[in-house]
Amino acid sequence: MEEVAVKKTSEIEEKEDPIVVYKDVHKSFGDIEVLKGINLEIKPAEKLALIGPSGSGKTTIIRLLMTLEEPTSGDIIVNGKNLWKMEKNGKLVRANEHHLRNVRGEIGMVFQHFNLFPHMTILENCTVAPIHVKKESKEKARERAIEMLERVGLKDKLHNYPSQLSGGQKQRVAMARALVMQPKIMLFDEVTSALDPELVGEVLEVIRDIANTGKTAMVLVTHEMDFAKDVADRVLFLDKGVIAEEGTPEEVLQNSKNERLQSFLRRFRG
């Protein structure tokens, strides 16, 4: 498959305010501390790859941002607004659902297992959120949904149901559904891990296109090391709940002296 050349966003200016900031974020599940003080900034349009062994905290980082999990402590700031806390009577208190919904409105997420509504057509899957969450007209939502489905190569499947699509096609629908909401940051959680090997390439090609043509920031939890090297501006290696290494793809994937990282990367080399 021909690879799309991806223009890195390394020209992102340092002075640009980050779109997301993690400040000393911890997350525990019972007695198990999964994140142990994460400090991280993500710039607008930056492409960030999260790599690391299972259980290292990669997926938890993005689930906190999508409000699917709540931090045990620490703060997450999105576009200058505290995600999990809100001001009430001059004090910061735990955010209510209305606050969470407003702040996470800038965020889109694509999951491992698609999470499409089986009883809705592909077009309906892509219009339900703009209509009911953003209160857009059916006409406007339909127009943009068709545009995004065309972008991921599925304009001919508008009236099909998820059961009539391959895994790769379902994942591309999930991407179109997220893009329809015009997010400022897109989260991808191991989006190729549930696919048959022959379908992985078509999904990665769509993500490359999104990375290459859009101004959307992206966070990709992935085990596709060559893909991370091609697409990411920055790579973070998570190990036992901390950021053990970070830098450019070349620094992290090719030139790191971190023994844990080298051991992890050897699994992906022939």
C-alpha positions as CSV (number, residue, x, y, z in Angstrom):
1,M,0.0,0.0,0.0
2,E,1.3,3.4,-0.9
3,E,2.2,5.4,2.2
4,V,1.0,9.0,2.5
5,A,3.8,11.3,3.3
6,V,3.1,13.0,6.6
7,K,4.2,16.5,7.3
8,K,5.4,16.6,10.9
9,T,4.1,19.5,13.0
10,S,7.5,20.2,14.4
11,E,7.1,23.8,13.4
12,I,4.6,24.1,16.2
13,E,5.7,27.3,18.0
14,E,6.9,26.9,21.6
15,K,4.9,30.0,22.6
16,E,1.6,28.5,21.6
17,D,-0.5,27.6,24.6
18,P,-1.0,23.8,25.1
19,I,-4.5,22.5,24.3
20,V,-4.2,19.9,27.1
21,V,-2.1,19.9,30.3
22,Y,-1.8,17.1,32.9
23,K,-0.6,18.3,36.3
24,D,0.7,15.6,38.7
25,V,-2.1,13.2,37.7
26,H,-2.5,10.0,39.7
27,K,-5.0,7.2,39.1
28,S,-5.5,4.2,41.2
29,F,-7.9,1.2,40.8
30,G,-8.3,-0.1,44.3
31,D,-4.8,-0.7,45.7
32,I,-3.1,-0.6,42.2
33,E,-1.7,2.8,41.2
34,V,-1.8,2.9,37.5
35,L,-0.6,6.5,37.0
36,K,2.0,7.9,39.3
37,G,2.2,11.6,38.8
38,I,1.8,12.3,35.1
39,N,2.9,15.8,33.9
40,L,2.3,16.4,30.2
41,E,1.5,19.2,27.8
42,I,0.0,18.7,24.3
43,K,0.2,21.5,21.8
44,P,-2.5,22.3,19.2
45,A,-2.0,20.2,16.1
46,E,0.7,18.1,17.8
47,K,0.7,14.3,17.1
48,L,1.7,12.4,20.2
49,A,2.3,8.6,20.3
50,L,2.0,6.7,23.6
51,I,3.9,3.4,23.7
52,G,4.7,0.9,26.4
53,P,3.9,-2.5,27.8
54,S,0.4,-3.6,28.8
55,G,-0.6,-2.1,32.1
56,S,1.8,0.8,31.8
57,G,-1.0,3.4,31.9
58,K,-1.2,4.5,28.2
59,T,-5.0,3.9,27.8
60,T,-5.7,5.3,31.2
61,I,-4.2,8.6,30.2
62,I,-6.6,9.1,27.3
63,R,-9.6,7.6,29.2
64,L,-9.1,10.3,31.9
65,L,-9.2,13.0,29.1
66,M,-12.3,11.5,27.6
67,T,-13.9,11.5,31.2
68,L,-14.3,7.7,31.1
69,E,-12.2,7.5,34.2
70,E,-11.7,10.1,37.0
71,P,-8.3,11.0,38.3
72,T,-7.5,10.0,41.9
73,S,-5.6,13.3,42.2
74,G,-4.1,16.0,40.0
75,D,-5.6,18.3,37.4
76,I,-6.3,18.0,33.6
77,I,-6.7,21.3,31.8
78,V,-8.4,21.5,28.4
79,N,-8.3,24.8,26.5
80,G,-7.6,26.6,29.8
81,K,-10.5,25.0,31.6
82,N,-10.1,22.4,34.5
83,L,-11.7,19.3,33.2
84,W,-12.5,17.5,36.4
85,K,-13.1,20.6,38.7
86,M,-15.3,23.6,38.4
87,E,-15.7,26.8,40.4
88,K,-18.7,27.1,42.7
89,N,-19.1,29.9,45.2
90,G,-15.5,30.9,44.8
91,K,-14.2,27.4,45.4
92,L,-13.0,24.5,43.1
93,V,-15.3,21.6,43.5
94,R,-15.8,18.3,41.7
95,A,-17.2,18.9,38.2
96,N,-20.8,18.0,37.4
97,E,-21.9,16.3,34.2
98,H,-22.8,19.6,32.5
99,H,-19.3,20.9,33.0
100,L,-17.6,17.7,31.9
101,R,-19.8,17.6,28.7
102,N,-18.9,21.2,27.8
103,V,-15.2,20.8,28.3
104,R,-14.9,17.4,26.6
105,G,-16.9,18.8,23.6
106,E,-13.5,19.6,22.0
107,I,-12.4,15.9,22.2
108,G,-13.1,13.0,20.0
109,M,-12.1,9.3,20.6
110,V,-11.8,6.2,18.5
111,F,-11.9,3.0,20.4
112,Q,-10.5,-0.5,19.8
113,H,-13.9,-2.1,19.2
114,F,-15.6,0.7,17.2
115,N,-18.6,1.1,19.5
116,L,-21.0,1.7,16.7
117,F,-24.8,1.5,17.2
118,P,-25.8,-1.8,15.5
119,H,-29.4,-0.7,14.9
120,M,-28.4,2.5,13.0
121,T,-27.1,2.9,9.5
122,I,-23.6,4.3,9.0
123,L,-25.0,7.7,8.2
124,E,-27.2,7.7,11.3
125,N,-24.2,6.6,13.5
126,C,-22.4,9.7,12.2
127,T,-25.2,12.2,12.7
128,V,-26.7,11.3,16.0
129,A,-24.1,13.2,18.1
130,P,-24.1,16.4,16.1
131,I,-27.9,16.5,16.2
132,H,-28.4,15.6,19.9
133,V,-25.2,16.9,21.5
134,K,-24.4,20.0,19.4
135,K,-28.1,20.6,18.5
136,E,-27.3,21.0,14.8
137,S,-30.0,20.7,12.2
138,K,-30.4,17.3,10.5
139,E,-29.4,18.8,7.2
140,K,-26.1,20.3,8.5
141,A,-25.2,17.2,10.4
142,R,-26.0,15.0,7.3
143,E,-23.9,17.2,5.0
144,R,-20.8,17.0,7.2
145,A,-21.3,13.3,7.9
146,I,-21.3,12.5,4.2
147,E,-18.2,14.7,3.8
148,M,-16.3,12.8,6.5
149,L,-17.5,9.4,5.3
150,E,-16.2,10.3,1.8
151,R,-12.9,11.3,3.4
152,V,-12.5,7.9,4.9
153,G,-13.6,6.2,1.7
154,L,-17.0,5.0,2.7
155,K,-19.5,7.3,0.9
156,D,-20.9,4.3,-0.8
157,K,-21.9,2.7,2.5
158,L,-24.1,5.5,3.9
159,H,-27.2,3.2,4.2
160,N,-25.4,0.1,5.3
161,Y,-25.5,-1.2,8.9
162,P,-22.4,-2.0,10.9
163,S,-23.0,-5.8,10.5
164,Q,-22.6,-5.4,6.8
165,L,-19.0,-3.9,7.1
166,S,-15.6,-5.4,7.6
167,G,-13.7,-4.6,10.8
168,G,-11.5,-2.0,8.9
169,Q,-14.6,-0.3,7.5
170,K,-16.2,-0.2,10.9
171,Q,-13.1,1.5,12.3
172,R,-13.1,4.0,9.5
173,V,-16.7,4.8,10.3
174,A,-15.7,5.3,13.9
175,M,-13.1,7.9,12.8
176,A,-15.6,9.7,10.6
177,R,-18.1,9.8,13.5
178,A,-15.4,11.4,15.7
179,L,-14.4,13.9,13.0
180,V,-18.0,15.0,12.4
181,M,-17.9,16.6,15.8
182,Q,-14.9,18.8,14.7
183,P,-12.8,18.1,17.7
184,K,-9.6,20.0,18.5
185,I,-8.0,16.8,19.8
186,M,-8.5,13.2,18.7
187,L,-7.7,10.2,20.8
188,F,-6.9,6.8,19.2
189,D,-6.9,3.8,21.6
190,E,-5.1,0.8,19.9
191,V,-7.4,1.2,16.9
192,T,-5.8,-1.6,14.9
193,S,-5.5,-4.2,17.7
194,A,-8.9,-5.8,17.1
195,L,-8.5,-5.9,13.3
196,D,-7.3,-8.8,11.1
197,P,-3.8,-8.1,9.9
198,E,-4.8,-7.5,6.3
199,L,-7.1,-4.7,7.4
200,V,-4.6,-2.8,9.5
201,G,-3.1,-0.9,6.6
202,E,-6.3,0.7,5.4
203,V,-7.0,2.1,8.9
204,L,-3.5,3.4,9.4
205,E,-3.7,5.1,6.0
206,V,-6.8,7.0,7.0
207,I,-5.1,8.1,10.3
208,R,-2.1,9.2,8.2
209,D,-4.4,11.3,6.1
210,I,-6.0,12.9,9.1
211,A,-2.6,13.7,10.6
212,N,-1.4,15.1,7.3
213,T,-4.3,17.3,6.3
214,G,-5.9,18.3,9.6
215,K,-5.0,20.8,12.3
216,T,-6.4,18.5,15.0
217,A,-4.1,17.4,17.8
218,M,-3.8,13.6,18.0
219,V,-2.9,11.2,20.8
220,L,-2.3,7.7,19.6
221,V,-1.9,4.7,21.9
222,T,-0.3,2.2,19.6
223,H,2.0,-0.8,19.2
224,E,2.6,0.1,15.5
225,M,6.2,1.4,15.9
226,D,6.8,2.2,12.2
227,F,3.6,4.1,12.1
228,A,4.5,6.0,15.3
229,K,7.8,6.9,13.7
230,D,6.1,8.2,10.5
231,V,3.2,10.2,12.1
232,A,4.2,11.4,15.6
233,D,6.0,14.6,16.5
234,R,6.7,13.2,19.9
235,V,6.7,9.7,21.4
236,L,6.2,8.9,25.1
237,F,7.3,5.6,26.6
238,L,5.2,4.7,29.6
239,D,6.5,2.2,32.1
240,K,4.8,1.3,35.4
241,G,2.7,4.4,35.5
242,V,5.3,7.0,34.7
243,I,6.7,8.7,31.6
244,A,10.0,6.9,31.4
245,E,11.2,8.4,28.2
246,E,10.0,11.1,25.8
247,G,11.3,12.8,22.7
248,T,11.2,12.8,18.9
249,P,10.5,9.4,17.2
250,E,14.2,9.2,16.3
251,E,15.3,9.9,19.9
252,V,12.9,7.4,21.5
253,L,12.6,4.7,18.9
254,Q,16.1,4.6,17.5
255,N,18.6,6.3,19.8
256,S,17.4,5.8,23.4
257,K,19.7,4.2,26.0
258,N,16.8,3.3,28.3
259,E,17.2,-0.4,28.9
260,R,13.5,-1.0,29.6
261,L,12.6,0.8,26.4
262,Q,15.2,-1.1,24.4
263,S,13.8,-4.4,25.8
264,F,10.2,-3.3,24.9
265,L,11.2,-2.3,21.3
266,R,13.1,-5.6,20.7
267,R,9.7,-7.3,20.6
268,F,8.8,-5.4,17.5
269,R,12.0,-6.1,15.6
270,G,12.6,-9.1,13.4
